[in-house]
Amino acid sequence: MKKVLLSITALSLILGCVALSTPAVAEAVERGFVSVSSSANTEVTPDVADISIAVQTYDNKSLQKATTENKEISEKVIAALKGMINSANGDYVKTINYSASPLYTYSGNKRNLDKYQVSNTVVIHTKSIDKVGSMIDKAISLGATNVDNLALSVSKYDDECNQLLVKATQKARSRADLLAKSASTSVTGVRSLNVSCSANNSITPQYRMLAANIGGADMAEAKAASTSIEKGIVKIYATVNATFFVK
């Protein structure tokens, strides 16, 4: 009989604890909250350039000849570009794509070999933005056929983002406090924070120059004119979507 009474007493205590805890859980779930959004942005002068330069060669009969010619030109271009960068400052030149393939023309259902094409593409990553124009000119003068892309960016992008996110978060909290006060309540804590940071270059210049199509007076004029690169600015945006508990 004593064992039965003890079991009943223990069960009662457990049920009592459950009954006491249930309102607390419900209260936490039903806590009020306010959601706000804020943003911050800045404009920064870019200090890093990534240039994509390609050497393309062709031969009507021999892939080997197209490959040999490409190798000779590419080695000159790469050697010259390496001599213009500062590797101690994090600059580098690397190959990002190499291809060698036949090109065909079609007449009805018949496929005819047109020529062989070899392409070698390198990227120059440099902080010497003032030399970018000279690098492009040098590569083209040595036989590079394509300048496909030039992207300008900010080396301290993460630092800029972090500062903007702090600023945007502070604005979000201030806005939440203002809204809570207007509703005769107050902020008690953070429920959630969703943040993002992105950059939008004010300029995204692209170049494509086919040396094979330039000759005579046009070639002389192209050599005399130095490629001009305008840095422009990079806009960095930070956005914060925040939800705060209120009571």
C-alpha positions as CSV (number, residue, x, y, z in Angstrom):
1,M,0.0,0.0,0.0
2,K,2.9,2.4,0.8
3,K,4.4,1.6,-2.6
4,V,1.2,2.5,-4.3
5,L,0.9,5.8,-2.4
6,L,4.5,6.7,-3.2
7,S,3.9,6.0,-6.9
8,I,0.8,8.2,-6.9
9,T,2.7,11.0,-5.2
10,A,5.6,10.9,-7.7
11,L,3.1,10.9,-10.6
12,S,1.4,13.9,-9.1
13,L,4.6,15.8,-8.8
14,I,5.5,15.0,-12.4
15,L,2.2,16.2,-13.7
16,G,2.4,19.3,-11.5
17,C,5.8,20.2,-13.1
18,V,4.4,19.7,-16.6
19,A,1.4,21.9,-15.7
20,L,3.7,24.6,-14.4
21,S,6.0,24.5,-17.4
22,T,3.3,24.6,-20.1
23,P,2.3,28.2,-19.6
24,A,6.0,29.3,-19.6
25,V,6.5,27.6,-23.0
26,A,3.4,29.1,-24.3
27,E,4.5,32.5,-23.1
28,A,7.8,32.2,-24.9
29,V,6.1,31.3,-28.1
30,E,3.6,34.1,-27.9
31,R,6.1,36.8,-27.1
32,G,5.6,39.9,-29.3
33,F,8.1,41.0,-31.8
34,V,8.8,43.8,-34.3
35,S,10.5,43.3,-37.7
36,V,12.5,46.1,-39.4
37,S,14.8,46.5,-42.4
38,S,17.7,48.8,-42.8
39,S,20.6,49.4,-45.2
40,A,24.0,51.2,-45.5
41,N,26.2,51.8,-48.5
42,T,29.5,53.4,-49.5
43,E,31.5,54.2,-52.6
44,V,35.1,53.1,-52.8
45,T,37.8,53.6,-55.4
46,P,38.8,50.2,-56.8
47,D,42.4,49.1,-56.3
48,V,42.4,45.7,-57.9
49,A,42.1,44.7,-61.6
50,D,41.5,41.4,-63.2
51,I,42.2,41.3,-67.0
52,S,41.4,38.4,-69.2
53,I,43.6,38.3,-72.3
54,A,43.6,35.6,-75.0
55,V,45.9,34.5,-77.8
56,Q,44.1,32.8,-80.6
57,T,45.9,31.2,-83.6
58,Y,44.6,29.4,-86.7
59,D,45.9,27.1,-89.4
60,N,44.0,25.8,-92.4
61,K,45.8,22.4,-92.5
62,S,47.8,21.7,-89.3
63,L,46.8,21.7,-85.7
64,Q,50.5,21.4,-84.8
65,K,51.3,24.6,-86.6
66,A,48.5,26.5,-84.9
67,T,49.7,25.1,-81.6
68,T,53.3,26.0,-82.2
69,E,52.4,29.5,-83.2
70,N,50.2,29.9,-80.2
71,K,52.9,28.7,-77.8
72,E,55.4,31.2,-79.2
73,I,53.1,34.2,-78.9
74,S,51.7,33.2,-75.5
75,E,55.1,32.8,-74.0
76,K,56.1,36.3,-75.1
77,V,52.9,37.8,-73.8
78,I,53.0,36.0,-70.4
79,A,56.7,36.8,-69.9
80,A,56.1,40.5,-70.7
81,L,53.1,40.7,-68.4
82,K,54.9,39.0,-65.5
83,G,57.6,41.7,-65.9
84,M,55.0,44.4,-65.4
85,I,53.3,43.2,-62.2
86,N,54.5,43.2,-58.6
87,S,54.2,39.6,-57.3
88,A,55.3,40.9,-53.8
89,N,52.0,42.8,-53.7
90,G,49.9,39.8,-54.5
91,D,49.9,40.2,-58.3
92,Y,49.9,37.2,-60.5
93,V,49.4,35.9,-64.1
94,K,47.7,32.5,-64.5
95,T,46.2,30.4,-67.4
96,I,42.4,30.0,-67.0
97,N,41.6,28.3,-70.3
98,Y,43.4,26.4,-73.1
99,S,41.8,24.8,-76.1
100,A,42.8,23.3,-79.4
101,S,40.2,22.1,-81.8
102,P,39.1,21.8,-85.5
103,L,36.4,24.1,-86.8
104,Y,34.0,22.8,-89.4
105,T,31.6,24.3,-92.0
106,Y,28.5,22.5,-93.1
107,S,26.9,22.0,-96.5
108,G,23.7,20.2,-96.2
109,N,24.5,17.0,-94.3
110,K,28.2,17.2,-95.2
111,R,30.7,18.4,-92.7
112,N,33.9,20.0,-94.0
113,L,37.0,20.9,-92.1
114,D,37.5,24.7,-92.2
115,K,40.6,25.2,-90.0
116,Y,42.2,24.5,-86.7
117,Q,41.9,26.9,-83.8
118,V,44.1,27.1,-80.6
119,S,43.2,29.5,-77.8
120,N,45.2,30.3,-74.7
121,T,43.5,32.6,-72.1
122,V,45.3,34.1,-69.1
123,V,44.2,36.4,-66.3
124,I,46.3,39.1,-64.9
125,H,45.5,40.0,-61.3
126,T,47.1,43.2,-60.2
127,K,46.9,46.1,-57.8
128,S,48.8,48.3,-60.2
129,I,45.7,49.7,-61.9
130,D,47.7,52.6,-63.3
131,K,49.5,50.0,-65.5
132,V,46.5,48.2,-66.8
133,G,46.3,50.2,-70.0
134,S,50.0,49.6,-70.7
135,M,49.5,45.9,-70.0
136,I,46.8,45.7,-72.6
137,D,48.8,47.6,-75.1
138,K,51.9,45.4,-74.5
139,A,49.9,42.1,-74.8
140,I,48.3,43.2,-78.1
141,S,51.6,44.4,-79.5
142,L,53.1,40.9,-78.9
143,G,50.2,39.1,-80.6
144,A,47.4,38.8,-78.2
145,T,44.1,38.8,-80.1
146,N,41.4,39.2,-77.4
147,V,41.0,41.4,-74.3
148,D,37.7,39.8,-73.2
149,N,37.1,41.3,-69.8
150,L,38.4,43.8,-67.3
151,A,36.9,43.7,-63.8
152,L,37.8,46.3,-61.1
153,S,37.3,45.5,-57.4
154,V,38.2,46.5,-53.9
155,S,40.9,44.5,-52.0
156,K,39.5,45.4,-48.6
157,Y,35.9,44.4,-49.6
158,D,35.3,42.3,-46.4
159,D,36.4,45.1,-44.1
160,E,34.1,47.6,-45.9
161,C,31.2,45.1,-45.7
162,N,31.7,44.5,-42.0
163,Q,31.6,48.2,-41.2
164,L,28.5,48.7,-43.3
165,L,26.8,45.7,-41.6
166,V,27.5,47.1,-38.2
167,K,26.1,50.5,-39.3
168,A,23.0,48.9,-40.8
169,T,22.4,46.8,-37.7
170,Q,22.6,49.8,-35.4
171,K,20.1,51.6,-37.6
172,A,17.8,48.6,-37.4
173,R,17.9,48.5,-33.6
174,S,17.3,52.3,-33.4
175,R,14.3,51.9,-35.7
176,A,12.9,49.0,-33.7
177,D,13.3,51.0,-30.5
178,L,11.4,53.9,-32.1
179,L,8.6,51.6,-33.3
180,A,8.3,49.8,-29.9
181,K,8.2,53.1,-28.0
182,S,5.4,54.3,-30.3
183,A,3.4,51.2,-29.4
184,S,4.1,51.7,-25.6
185,T,6.4,48.7,-25.4
186,S,10.2,48.1,-25.4
187,V,12.7,45.9,-27.2
188,T,14.0,43.0,-25.0
189,G,16.2,41.0,-27.4
190,V,17.0,39.8,-30.8
191,R,14.8,37.2,-32.4
192,S,16.6,36.9,-35.8
193,L,19.1,38.7,-38.0
194,N,19.4,38.2,-41.8
195,V,22.2,40.1,-43.4
196,S,23.7,40.5,-46.8
197,C,26.5,42.5,-48.5
198,S,27.1,43.0,-52.2
199,A,29.1,45.2,-54.6
200,N,28.1,46.9,-57.8
201,N,30.8,48.2,-60.1
202,S,30.0,51.6,-61.6
203,I,31.9,50.5,-64.7
204,T,32.4,47.0,-66.2
205,P,34.5,47.8,-69.3
206,Q,35.0,45.0,-71.9
207,Y,37.5,44.9,-74.7
208,R,37.7,42.7,-77.8
209,M,40.5,43.5,-80.3
210,L,41.3,41.3,-83.3
211,A,44.8,42.1,-84.4
212,A,44.2,40.2,-87.6
213,N,41.7,42.8,-88.7
214,I,44.0,45.7,-88.2
215,G,46.6,46.7,-90.7
216,G,48.4,49.6,-92.4
217,A,47.5,53.0,-91.1
218,D,45.0,51.5,-88.7
219,M,47.7,49.4,-87.0
220,A,50.0,52.4,-86.7
221,E,47.2,54.5,-85.2
222,A,46.4,51.7,-82.7
223,K,50.0,51.5,-81.6
224,A,50.3,55.2,-81.2
225,A,47.1,55.4,-79.0
226,S,47.5,54.2,-75.5
227,T,44.6,52.3,-73.9
228,S,43.0,54.5,-71.3
229,I,41.4,52.9,-68.2
230,E,39.0,54.9,-65.9
231,K,38.8,53.5,-62.4
232,G,35.4,54.8,-61.6
233,I,34.0,53.7,-58.3
234,V,32.7,50.5,-56.6
235,K,29.4,50.8,-54.7
236,I,29.1,48.4,-51.7
237,Y,25.7,47.7,-50.2
238,A,24.8,46.1,-46.8
239,T,21.3,45.1,-45.9
240,V,19.9,43.9,-42.5
241,N,16.5,42.3,-41.9
242,A,16.0,42.1,-38.2
243,T,13.3,40.9,-35.8
244,F,13.4,42.0,-32.1
245,F,11.4,40.7,-29.2
246,V,9.3,43.3,-27.4
247,K,7.3,43.4,-24.2
